């Protein structure tokens, strides 16, 4: 759900777009998700929420 929210961010220059973090990179590749929205949506979470997300994604 969070991933789909950021499809309209195509106009962001590459310089301002974060790289896909190593924690979710295998998940993004496996499910062929778009890299820019995946990276941006990952950084929406902070602290414990991000840790929980990484734990959940690791189970896939």
Helices and strands as residue ranges (DSSP letters): G 4-6, G 14-16, H 22-30, H 35-42, H 47-58
